[in-house]
Amino acid sequence: MLLRRYVIMTTRTTQTVARFSSPFLLPGFDQPQPAGDYRVDQDEESIAGLSRLAWRRVGAFVHLPAISVKGSTRQMVAINPADLDAVLEKDHEQS
């Protein structure tokens, strides 16, 4: 008898706001972005095999321009979550 195991991968997207007090530049950006609040969508997947529910980030997108900027043109740019964490940490150390 052949037993098959099925793993159900659960994913979710969380939305947060990244606050920059000074202009910042993420890898892959052509130019620095102005200080302000930016919407960030983070894609996460559940980690199977644990006794409790846990999530790991697998991708992230930042929405440009900043939330406070008025205008009809918006852009969603893929970023590395670790790069975002590093740039935010640097920004918070400078302020």
Backbone hydrogen bonds in HBPLUS format (Angstrom, degrees):
<---DONOR---> <-ACCEPTOR-->    atom                        ^
c    i                          cat <-CA-CA->   ^        H-A-AA   ^      H-
h    n   atom  resd res      DA  || num        DHA   H-A  angle D-A-AA Bond
n    s   type  num  typ     dist DA aas  dist angle  dist       angle   num
A0046-SER N   A0010-THR O   2.81 MM  36  5.41 157.4  1.87 158.2 162.8     1
A0012-ARG N   A0044-GLU O   2.92 MM  32  5.36 152.9  1.99 148.5 151.3     2
A0044-GLU N   A0012-ARG O   2.82 MM  32  5.36 167.7  1.84 164.3 165.4     3
A0014-THR N   A0042-GLN O   2.89 MM  28  5.25 160.2  1.93 148.1 150.5     4
A0042-GLN N   A0014-THR O   2.80 MM  28  5.25 164.4  1.83 155.6 161.1     5
A0016-THR N   A0040-VAL O   2.87 MM  24  5.25 163.4  1.90 154.0 159.7     6
A0040-VAL N   A0016-THR O   2.85 MM  24  5.25 164.4  1.88 149.5 149.1     7
A0018-ALA N   A0038-TYR O   2.79 MM  20  5.16 164.3  1.82 156.9 157.0     8
A0038-TYR N   A0018-ALA O   2.86 MM  20  5.16 159.2  1.90 145.5 152.6     9
A0020-PHE N   A0036-GLY O   2.90 MM  16  5.22 174.1  1.90 147.2 149.0    10
A0036-GLY N   A0020-PHE O   2.90 MM  16  5.22 141.5  2.05 130.7 142.5    11
A0024-PHE N   A0033-GLN O   3.00 MM   9  5.43 150.1  2.09 146.1 155.1    12
A0033-GLN N   A0024-PHE O   2.75 MM   9  5.43 161.6  1.78 162.9 163.8    13
A0029-PHE N   A0026-LEU O   3.00 MM   3  5.64 160.3  2.04 145.8 146.7    14
A0067-ILE N   A0037-ASP O   2.75 MM  30  5.70 165.1  1.78 164.2 169.5    15
A0063-HIS N   A0039-ARG O   2.92 MM  24  5.42 162.8  1.95 165.3 165.4    16
A0041-ASP N   A0061-PHE O   2.87 MM  20  5.18 155.2  1.94 151.9 158.4    17
A0061-PHE N   A0041-ASP O   2.80 MM  20  5.18 149.8  1.89 152.1 160.9    18
A0043-ASP N   A0059-GLY O   2.86 MM  16  5.10 150.7  1.95 130.9 140.3    19
A0058-VAL N   A0043-ASP O   2.85 MM  15  5.73 173.6  1.86 153.6 155.0    20
A0045-GLU N   A0056-ARG O   3.01 MM  11  5.65 154.6  2.08 152.0 156.9    21
A0056-ARG N   A0045-GLU O   3.00 MM  11  5.65 152.3  2.08 150.4 158.3    22
A0047-ILE N   A0054-ALA O   2.92 MM   7  5.55 151.0  2.01 143.3 144.4    23
A0079-ILE N   A0060-ALA O   2.86 MM  19  5.45 167.4  1.88 142.5 143.6    24
A0062-VAL N   A0077-VAL O   2.91 MM  15  5.37 156.7  1.97 150.8 151.9    25
A0077-VAL N   A0062-VAL O   2.89 MM  15  5.37 168.6  1.91 155.7 155.5    26
A0064-LEU N   A0075-GLN O   2.67 MM  11  5.03 170.0  1.68 159.8 163.4    27
A0075-GLN N   A0064-LEU O   2.73 MM  11  5.03 157.5  1.78 157.4 160.0    28
A0069-VAL N   A0066-ALA O   3.10 MM   3  5.51 155.7  2.16 112.5 119.9    29
A0083-ASP N   A0080-ASN O   2.98 MM   3  5.26 122.6  2.32 106.1 120.7    30
A0084-LEU N   A0080-ASN O   3.12 MM   4  6.51 156.5  2.18 155.6 162.6    31
A0085-ASP N   A0081-PRO O   3.00 MM   4  6.30 161.3  2.04 149.6 154.1    32
A0086-ALA N   A0082-ALA O   3.03 MM   4  6.25 160.3  2.07 146.8 151.6    33
A0087-VAL N   A0083-ASP O   2.96 MM   4  6.19 163.1  1.99 153.7 157.8    34
A0088-LEU N   A0084-LEU O   2.92 MM   4  6.06 161.7  1.95 154.9 160.2    35
A0089-GLU N   A0085-ASP O   2.94 MM   4  6.09 158.4  1.98 148.7 154.7    36
A0090-LYS N   A0086-ALA O   3.01 MM   4  6.21 161.3  2.04 147.1 152.0    37
A0091-ASP N   A0087-VAL O   2.96 MM   4  6.13 156.9  2.02 145.1 151.6    38
A0092-HIS N   A0088-LEU O   2.93 MM   4  6.15 158.1  1.98 150.8 156.4    39
A0093-GLU N   A0089-GLU O   2.99 MM   4  6.21 146.0  2.11 146.9 156.0    40
A0094-GLN N   A0090-LYS O   3.17 MM   4  6.39 141.9  2.32 142.5 151.8    41
A0095-SER N   A0091-ASP O   3.24 MM   4  6.48 132.7  2.48 141.9 153.5    42
